[in-house]
Structures are given as structure tokens and as C-alpha cells.
Amino acid sequence: MPRRKVIIKRESPADPKYGSPLVTKFVNAMMHAGKKSTAERILYGSIRNIEEKTGQPGLTVFKAALTNAKPILEV
């Protein structure tokens, strides 16, 4: 933690295929040993399978699945 300057939080760039920064963050979290293309191939294939099985856009189903997996915070 720096003592002089405030750290500016950078936003992650959007994914080139779906245009969503959420997909980029998920790929980076799923990546193992620097193999980003393998992680992208796995995620894109699973989104394509979701689209074929449900008939809905895969990105909306992916976002809904992530919101269901998040813990609900109670205050």
C-alpha cells in the first residue's frame, strides 16, 4: 500500500466477443497458469451450449447465474 498517492482503480476492458467486462473478469479468474485462450475457449463453449439448450441469449443466462451465486448481504 503506497504512502504517498491514492491508488486509482482501473476498470477492466470489455470482452471482444460479447462486449462485457463481466466476461473478462470471469475469464481472468478462471485462467490457470496464464492460459487465457484456453479459459476463453471453455467459457465461450459453455455459453454456446447454454444458448443451444435454453434458446435464450447465453450472456443473459450467464449474468443471471452469477447473480444467483453471489451471497446476499444482510444489514
DSSP file (Angstrom, degrees, kcal/mol; ACC not computed):
  #  RESIDUE AA STRUCTURE BP1 BP2  ACC     N-H-->O    O-->H-N    N-H-->O    O-->H-N    TCO  KAPPA ALPHA  PHI   PSI    X-CA   Y-CA   Z-CA
    1    1 A M              0   0    0      0, 0.0     2,-0.0     0, 0.0     0, 0.0   0.000 360.0 360.0 360.0 122.8    0.0    0.0    0.0
    2    2 A P        -     0   0    0      0, 0.0     5,-0.1     0, 0.0     0, 0.0  -0.348 360.0-154.9 -72.6 152.1    1.6    3.3   -1.1
    3    3 A R  S    S+     0   0    0      3,-0.1     3,-0.1    -2,-0.0     0, 0.0   0.681  86.2  41.4 -96.1 -21.4    2.1    6.1    1.4
    4    4 A R  S    S+     0   0    0      1,-0.1     2,-0.3     2,-0.0    -1,-0.0   0.917 109.8  37.8 -96.6 -49.9    2.1    9.0   -1.0
    5    5 A K  S    S-     0   0    0      3,-0.0     2,-0.4     1,-0.0    -1,-0.1  -0.692  75.5-114.8-110.2 157.9   -0.5    8.6   -3.7
    6    6 A V        -     0   0    0     -2,-0.3     2,-0.4    -3,-0.1    -3,-0.1  -0.717  36.4-116.6 -85.4 136.2   -4.0    7.2   -3.7
    7    7 A I        -     0   0    0     -2,-0.4     2,-0.6    -5,-0.1    -1,-0.0  -0.606  23.7-143.1 -76.6 127.4   -4.4    4.1   -5.8
    8    8 A I        -     0   0    0     -2,-0.4     2,-0.5     1,-0.0    -1,-0.0  -0.812  15.5-130.6 -92.9 125.3   -6.7    4.7   -8.8
    9    9 A K        -     0   0    0     -2,-0.6     2,-0.3     1,-0.0    -1,-0.0  -0.623  20.6-145.7 -79.5 124.8   -8.9    1.6   -9.5
   10   10 A R        -     0   0    0     -2,-0.5     2,-0.3     1,-0.0    -1,-0.0  -0.656  10.0-127.6 -90.4 145.8   -8.8    0.7  -13.2
   11   11 A E        -     0   0    0     -2,-0.3    -1,-0.0     1,-0.1     0, 0.0  -0.706  27.1-113.8 -89.9 144.0  -11.8   -0.7  -14.9
   12   12 A S        -     0   0    0     -2,-0.3    13,-0.1     1,-0.1    12,-0.1  -0.502  35.2-108.4 -76.3 145.1  -11.4   -4.0  -16.8
   13   13 A P        -     0   0    0      0, 0.0    11,-0.2     0, 0.0     2,-0.1  -0.289  38.1 -97.0 -70.7 158.8  -11.7   -3.7  -20.6
   14   14 A A        -     0   0    0      1,-0.1     5,-0.0     5,-0.1     0, 0.0  -0.408  42.1 -99.1 -74.9 151.8  -14.8   -5.2  -22.3
   15   15 A D     >  -     0   0    0      5,-0.9     4,-1.9     1,-0.1    -1,-0.1  -0.474  25.6-134.7 -69.4 138.1  -14.6   -8.7  -23.9
   16   16 A P  T  4 S+     0   0    0      0, 0.0    -1,-0.1     0, 0.0    -2,-0.1   0.815 100.6  41.2 -67.7 -28.5  -14.0   -8.6  -27.6
   17   17 A K  T  4 S+     0   0    0      3,-0.1    -3,-0.0     1,-0.1    -2,-0.0   0.917 132.6  17.4 -85.7 -45.6  -16.7  -11.2  -28.4
   18   18 A Y  T  4 S-     0   0    0      2,-0.2    -1,-0.1    41,-0.0    -4,-0.0   0.591  91.1-130.3-105.2 -14.1  -19.5  -10.2  -26.1
   19   19 A G     <  +     0   0    0     -4,-1.9    -5,-0.1     1,-0.2     3,-0.1   0.807  64.3 127.4  70.7  29.6  -18.6   -6.6  -25.1
   20   20 A S     >  -     0   0    0      1,-0.1     4,-1.2    -7,-0.1    -5,-0.9  -0.974  53.9-155.3-123.5 127.7  -19.0   -7.3  -21.4
   21   21 A P  H  > S+     0   0    0      0, 0.0     4,-2.2     0, 0.0     5,-0.2   0.745  96.1  66.4 -69.5 -20.9  -16.4   -6.5  -18.7
   22   22 A L  H  > S+     0   0    0      2,-0.2     4,-2.0     1,-0.2     5,-0.1   0.880  99.3  50.1 -65.3 -38.2  -18.0   -9.2  -16.6
   23   23 A V  H  > S+     0   0    0     -3,-0.4     4,-2.4     2,-0.2    -1,-0.2   0.898 109.4  51.7 -66.7 -40.4  -16.9  -11.9  -19.1
   24   24 A T  H  X S+     0   0    0     -4,-1.2     4,-2.3     1,-0.2    -2,-0.2   0.918 110.4  48.1 -62.2 -44.3  -13.4  -10.6  -19.0
   25   25 A K  H  X S+     0   0    0     -4,-2.2     4,-1.8     1,-0.2    -1,-0.2   0.890 112.0  49.5 -64.0 -39.2  -13.3  -10.7  -15.2
   26   26 A F  H  X S+     0   0    0     -4,-2.0     4,-2.0     2,-0.2    -2,-0.2   0.899 110.8  49.3 -67.8 -40.0  -14.6  -14.2  -15.2
   27   27 A V  H  X S+     0   0    0     -4,-2.4     4,-1.6     1,-0.2    -2,-0.2   0.914 111.0  50.1 -64.5 -42.2  -12.1  -15.4  -17.7
   28   28 A N  H  < S+     0   0    0     -4,-2.3    -1,-0.2     1,-0.2    -2,-0.2   0.848 112.5  47.0 -65.9 -33.3   -9.2  -13.8  -15.8
   29   29 A A  H  < S+     0   0    0     -4,-1.8    -1,-0.2     1,-0.2    -2,-0.2   0.830 114.7  46.6 -75.3 -31.6  -10.5  -15.5  -12.6
   30   30 A M  H  < S+     0   0    0     -4,-2.0    -2,-0.2    -5,-0.1    -1,-0.2   0.703  88.1 110.2 -81.5 -20.4  -10.9  -18.9  -14.3
   31   31 A M     <  -     0   0    0     -4,-1.6     2,-0.4    -5,-0.2     5,-0.1  -0.276  51.5-162.4 -61.7 137.6   -7.4  -18.7  -16.0
   32   32 A H    >   -     0   0    0      3,-0.4     3,-1.3     1,-0.1     6,-0.1  -0.990  67.0  -8.3-126.5 128.1   -4.8  -21.1  -14.7
   33   33 A A  T 3  S-     0   0    0     -2,-0.4    -1,-0.1     1,-0.3     3,-0.1   0.798 124.4 -61.1  59.6  32.7   -1.1  -20.8  -15.3
   34   34 A G  T 3  S+     0   0    0      1,-0.2     2,-1.5    -6,-0.1    -1,-0.3   0.620  95.2 139.0  77.1  12.6   -1.5  -17.9  -17.7
   35   35 A K    <>  +     0   0    0     -3,-1.3     4,-1.6     1,-0.2    -3,-0.4  -0.600  12.5 155.6 -94.0  77.9   -3.6  -19.9  -20.3
   36   36 A K  H  >  +     0   0    0     -2,-1.5     4,-2.6     1,-0.2    -1,-0.2   0.867  68.1  55.9 -72.9 -37.8   -6.1  -17.3  -21.1
   37   37 A S  H  > S+     0   0    0     -3,-0.3     4,-2.2     1,-0.2    -1,-0.2   0.865 107.7  50.1 -65.8 -34.1   -7.0  -18.6  -24.5
   38   38 A T  H  > S+     0   0    0      2,-0.2     4,-2.1     1,-0.2    -1,-0.2   0.909 111.1  48.7 -67.7 -41.8   -7.9  -22.0  -23.0
   39   39 A A  H  X S+     0   0    0     -4,-1.6     4,-2.3     2,-0.2    -2,-0.2   0.893 112.0  49.4 -65.2 -39.2  -10.1  -20.3  -20.4
   40   40 A E  H  X S+     0   0    0     -4,-2.6     4,-3.0     2,-0.2     5,-0.3   0.910 109.5  51.8 -64.7 -42.0  -11.8  -18.2  -23.1
   41   41 A R  H  X S+     0   0    0     -4,-2.2     4,-2.0     1,-0.2    -2,-0.2   0.899 111.1  47.6 -62.4 -40.9  -12.4  -21.3  -25.2
   42   42 A I  H  X S+     0   0    0     -4,-2.1     4,-2.0     2,-0.2    -1,-0.2   0.933 115.4  44.3 -65.4 -46.0  -14.0  -23.1  -22.3
   43   43 A L  H  X S+     0   0    0     -4,-2.3     4,-2.4     2,-0.2    -2,-0.2   0.922 113.9  48.8 -67.5 -44.5  -16.3  -20.2  -21.4
   44   44 A Y  H  X S+     0   0    0     -4,-3.0     4,-2.2     1,-0.2    -1,-0.2   0.886 111.8  50.6 -63.4 -38.3  -17.3  -19.4  -24.9
   45   45 A G  H  X S+     0   0    0     -4,-2.0     4,-2.1    -5,-0.3    -1,-0.2   0.895 110.8  48.0 -65.4 -39.7  -18.2  -23.1  -25.5
   46   46 A S  H  X S+     0   0    0     -4,-2.0     4,-2.0     2,-0.2    -2,-0.2   0.877 111.1  50.3 -70.7 -36.1  -20.3  -23.2  -22.4
   47   47 A I  H  X S+     0   0    0     -4,-2.4     4,-2.1     2,-0.2    -2,-0.2   0.901 110.3  50.9 -65.6 -39.7  -22.1  -20.0  -23.3
   48   48 A R  H  X S+     0   0    0     -4,-2.2     4,-1.9     1,-0.2    -2,-0.2   0.895 109.6  50.2 -64.0 -39.7  -22.8  -21.5  -26.8
   49   49 A N  H  X S+     0   0    0     -4,-2.1     4,-2.3     2,-0.2     5,-0.2   0.880 108.4  52.7 -64.7 -38.0  -24.1  -24.7  -25.1
   50   50 A I  H  X S+     0   0    0     -4,-2.0     4,-2.6     1,-0.2     5,-0.5   0.914 108.7  50.1 -62.4 -43.1  -26.4  -22.6  -22.9
   51   51 A E  H  X S+     0   0    0     -4,-2.1     4,-1.6     1,-0.2    -2,-0.2   0.893 112.4  47.3 -63.2 -39.6  -27.8  -20.9  -26.0
   52   52 A E  H  < S+     0   0    0     -4,-1.9    -2,-0.2     1,-0.2    -1,-0.2   0.892 117.4  41.0 -69.3 -39.5  -28.5  -24.2  -27.7
   53   53 A K  H  < S+     0   0    0     -4,-2.3    -2,-0.2    -5,-0.1    -1,-0.2   0.887 127.0  28.6 -79.0 -39.6  -30.2  -25.8  -24.7
   54   54 A T  H  < S-     0   0    0     -4,-2.6    -3,-0.2    -5,-0.2    -2,-0.2   0.769  88.7-136.3 -95.4 -26.7  -32.3  -22.9  -23.4
   55   55 A G     <  +     0   0    0     -4,-1.6    -4,-0.1    -5,-0.5    -3,-0.1   0.504  69.7 110.3  81.6   3.0  -32.9  -20.9  -26.6
   56   56 A Q  S    S-     0   0    0     -6,-0.4    -1,-0.3     1,-0.1    -2,-0.2  -0.666  86.3 -78.1-103.6 162.6  -32.2  -17.7  -24.7
   57   57 A P     >  -     0   0    0      0, 0.0     4,-1.5     0, 0.0     3,-0.3  -0.421  40.1-138.5 -60.2 132.6  -29.2  -15.4  -25.2
   58   58 A G  H  > S+     0   0    0      1,-0.2     4,-2.3     2,-0.2     5,-0.1   0.815  97.0  58.3 -66.7 -32.3  -26.3  -17.0  -23.4
   59   59 A L  H  > S+     0   0    0      2,-0.2     4,-2.4     1,-0.2    -1,-0.2   0.880 105.2  49.3 -68.7 -36.9  -24.9  -13.8  -21.8
   60   60 A T  H  > S+     0   0    0     -3,-0.3     4,-2.2     2,-0.2    -1,-0.2   0.891 112.4  48.0 -68.9 -37.4  -28.2  -13.0  -20.0
   61   61 A V  H  X S+     0   0    0     -4,-1.5     4,-2.3     2,-0.2    -2,-0.2   0.892 111.3  51.7 -67.0 -38.6  -28.3  -16.6  -18.6
   62   62 A F  H  X S+     0   0    0     -4,-2.3     4,-2.0     2,-0.2    -2,-0.2   0.916 110.6  47.4 -62.9 -44.3  -24.7  -16.3  -17.6
   63   63 A K  H  X S+     0   0    0     -4,-2.4     4,-2.1     1,-0.2    -2,-0.2   0.894 111.8  50.4 -64.8 -39.5  -25.4  -13.0  -15.8
   64   64 A A  H  X S+     0   0    0     -4,-2.2     4,-1.9     1,-0.2    -1,-0.2   0.889 109.3  51.6 -65.3 -38.4  -28.4  -14.4  -14.0
   65   65 A A  H  X S+     0   0    0     -4,-2.3     4,-1.5     1,-0.2    -1,-0.2   0.889 109.6  49.9 -65.5 -38.5  -26.4  -17.4  -12.9
   66   66 A L  H  X S+     0   0    0     -4,-2.0     4,-1.2     1,-0.2    -2,-0.2   0.890 110.0  49.7 -68.1 -38.1  -23.7  -15.2  -11.4
   67   67 A T  H  < S+     0   0    0     -4,-2.1    -1,-0.2     1,-0.2    -2,-0.2   0.849 110.6  51.1 -69.0 -31.5  -26.2  -13.1   -9.5
   68   68 A N  H  < S+     0   0    0     -4,-1.9    -1,-0.2     1,-0.2    -2,-0.2   0.819 109.9  50.3 -71.5 -29.4  -27.8  -16.3   -8.1
   69   69 A A  H  < S+     0   0    0     -4,-1.5    -1,-0.2    -5,-0.1    -2,-0.2   0.703  90.5  96.2 -82.6 -19.3  -24.4  -17.5   -7.0
   70   70 A K  S  < S-     0   0    0     -4,-1.2     2,-0.2    -5,-0.1    -3,-0.0  -0.413  83.2-110.5 -70.3 145.0  -23.5  -14.3   -5.2
   71   71 A P        -     0   0    0      0, 0.0     2,-0.5     0, 0.0    -1,-0.1  -0.518  27.6-122.1 -74.1 144.2  -24.1  -14.2   -1.5
   72   72 A I        -     0   0    0     -2,-0.2     2,-0.5     1,-0.0     0, 0.0  -0.752  24.0-140.0 -87.2 128.6  -26.9  -11.9   -0.3
   73   73 A L        -     0   0    0     -2,-0.5     2,-0.4     2,-0.0    -1,-0.0  -0.788  14.1-161.2 -94.8 124.7  -25.7   -9.3    2.1
   74   74 A E              0   0    0     -2,-0.5    -2,-0.0     1,-0.1     0, 0.0  -0.870 360.0 360.0-105.7 138.1  -28.0   -8.5    5.1
   75   75 A V              0   0    0     -2,-0.4    -1,-0.1     0, 0.0    -2,-0.0   0.379 360.0 360.0-110.4 360.0  -27.6   -5.4    7.0
